[in-house]
């Protein structure tokens, strides 16, 4: 998939653009979402042999052993943004998952992401660049184009709103050919326009290329820190570990800078 002509072109365009933005001296931020499961832990842990029963452990506030992470159950969904200076102060969005599914993307939506972005924009350096992937909640369109499942009357209205003179006797496949021709002219994203209005720029990662986002290295450090310090396997304690000063001190701009040089 990564070597399809479309993706190769997208990748080259991305690398050329990010190199240009660096040469212009613009500050570059990277954002992404991840999740942390309440049961994330190392494969081996020290066990207190003085604990005689589950009740004894409960009364002492201890666990009864390591929990095998399943990818299900209680978890925290985390959204953050950072740059070569580290995570952006005030940029953290962290909330408890309400769904017992493996895919945390189910819990994010366009409204939540837009509201978070509105609060983030005043915190960014002027004329900055925001790098992000193409998740559906990042890519909500202002004017969604009709599809084959759209009612014929709605397709006609969409086309006429764009100034097209339409013969109402045309069938849906004919109408969709006109939609296909006009769609690139009216393909605008809610987030892109919001960011543009605040004098910043969105740069989208090519599909299947998460390795071009340095924040993935930060997420790896976050999850490893949680696993090494998760002793109760309870969500409030996982949140406390995740926000600890020790963790924030271990994640610096050096990681981001090293990855940026690789992408050039």
N, C-alpha and C positions, 0 to 999 in steps of 0.2 A: 504493500500500500504506500509506503514512504517514497517509492520510486515512480509513482504515477506522474505523468507530465505535469499535471495540475499542482501536485504537492511539491515537486522539485522546483517549479517556478515560484510557488509561494515561499518556500524555504529560502531561495536565493534572494527574493525580494525582502524578506524579513532581515536577513543578515546584512544586506546592503543598507537598509534603513537604519538598523540599530548602530551600524558603524558610522553612518552619517550623523546621527543624533549625538553620538559620543564626540565626534570631531567638532560639532557645534557647541559642545560644552553643556548640553542640556542634562538635567538630573533625570535618571531613569529609575522608575519604581517597578517592582514585580509583585503581582498579587496571585493568590491561589487559595483554594479551600482544601481542607483535609478533615480527618476525624480521628478521635482517640477513644478507644474502647475501654470501658471500666475494668475489663479483665486483662488488659495488656500488661505483660510482665515478662521477666526472663524465664528461660526454660527450667532453670534451677534456682532454688532459693534456700536460705537458711531456715530451719524449722526449730521452733522453741519446744524442746521435749518436755518442758514442765506443764504444757497444756494437755490436760487429760481428756477433754471432751469438747464438743461443739459449744455447749453451754458455758463451759469454763472459758473458752476463747471469746465468746460473746461478752461475758462479764468483764473480761480484761481488755476489751476493745481490739482483739487480735483476730487474724484470719486463721483458717485451718489448713492452709497450704496454697500452693500456686494454682491459679485458675488458667485453664487452657483457653486462650483467646479464640473465639469462634467466629468473630466478624458480626455477631448478632448481639442483641441485648442493649443495655444502656450504654450510651456513648455521647461524647461531646463533638459537635460540629464546629470547626474553627475556620475563620476567614481572617486573613491578615495581609498586610502590604509592607514591603520593605525595599531598601536600596543598599548601596555600598555602605551606608551609615548604620545598617541594622534595621530591625523592625521599627516602623513608624510609631512613635508614642501616640496613644489614643486611637490606633488603627485596628485594634482587636475586636472582632465579633465572635462570641463564643456562646453557644446555647445547647441545651440538652435535646437530643434526638427524641422524637415522639413515635417513630416508626421502627418496628423490629425487622429491618431489611438490611441487606449487605451494602446497598448503594446509597451513600449519604446524599447524592445529588437529588434524590427524591424530596429532601427536606428544604432545599434552597429554591427560591423562585425569583422572578424578575423584580417584584416589588421590594422584597427584602434586600436584594443586592443594590437596587437603585437608592433606597433609603440609606444604606450603609455608605454608598459612594457619595451621596450628597453631604454626609458628615465628614468624609475624608478629604474632599477637595480643598477646603480652606486650610488644611494642615500641610499641603504639599508645597514644595518650592515652586516659584513662578515658572511658567512655561516648561513644565516637566513632561515626561513621557511615561505612560502607564502601559506596561506589558501584561497581557492576560491571554488565556486560551479562549476557545470558542464554545464554551458550555452554553446550553440553551438559555440560562438565566442571564448570561452576559450578552446575549444576542437577540433580545426582544426587539422586534421591528416596530417603528412608529406607524407604518402603514403596511400591514401584512398583505401580500399579494394573494389573489385567489388561487385555489388549487382545483384538482379534478373533483374534489368532494364539496366544493362550494356551489351553492344554488345558482342557477343560470341568471336569475334576476340580480343577484348580488355581484356576479361577474360583470354584467352589463353596467351596473351602477358604478363599479370601481373603474371601468374603462372610460365611461362618460365623465366621471369626475376628473379624469386625467386629460380631458379635452378631445377624446376620440369620438368620431361619429360612427355609431354602430348600427348595423342592419339587424333588427331583432329576430329575423328569421334564421340567423346563423346558429349552428349547433355548438355545444360546449367545446369540443375539440378545436373548432375554428376560433372561438373566442380566446381559448387558452394560448393559441399561437400568438395572438396579439399581446396577451399578458406577458408571455415570454420575452417579446421584443421590448416591452416597456419596463419590465421588472427591474433591470439594472439601473434605470434612471430614477427609480423611486425607492431604492433599497437603502434605507437609513435606520440606524440602530438608536434606541432610546439612550443608552449609555454613551455612545460616541458623541451624540449631539449635546448631551449634558456636559461631558468633559470638554468638548470644543467650546461651549459657551463660557467656560471658566478658563479659557486660554491654555489648555493642556491638550495632549495628543494621545490617542489610543493606538497601540501597536499590537496586533494580534499574532500570536504564535501560530505557526503552521500546524495542521492536524498531525497527531501521532508523534509530536516532538516535545514532550514534557521535559526532556533533558536540557532543553534550551532555557528553562526557567530556573534560575539559581535558588529560588525559594524552596524547591524540592529538596535541596540539601539541608535547608533549615528545618523542614518538616521531619527529615530523617533524624536530625539531632533532637528535636522535640520529642519524638516518639521513643527514641532510645533513652532519653532522660526519664520519661515516664516509666518505662519498663524497669529501669534500674532502681527507681525510687517508689514504685507502687507496692505498698505493703498491705493495704486493706481491701483493695479491689472495689472500693466504693467511689461513686462518681464525684461527690464533693471533694474527696481527698485527691482524686486524679486531677481535678480542676486546680486545687491548691498547688500540687506538684508542678503542673504545667505553667503556672504563673510565678513560680519561685524566682527569687533574685539570682540563684545559682544558674538557672537555665538561661535567663536573659544575658548573663555575663558570658556564657559560652558561645552565644550566637553573635558574631560580629560581622562587620563589613568585609573582612578578609575573604570569607567563603564566597560571597557574592562576586567580589572582584576577580577571583581566580576563575570562576565559571564564565564570567563575561569575557575574559581574554580568550578562553577556549572557543567561544562562539564566533569570534572574529575570524 
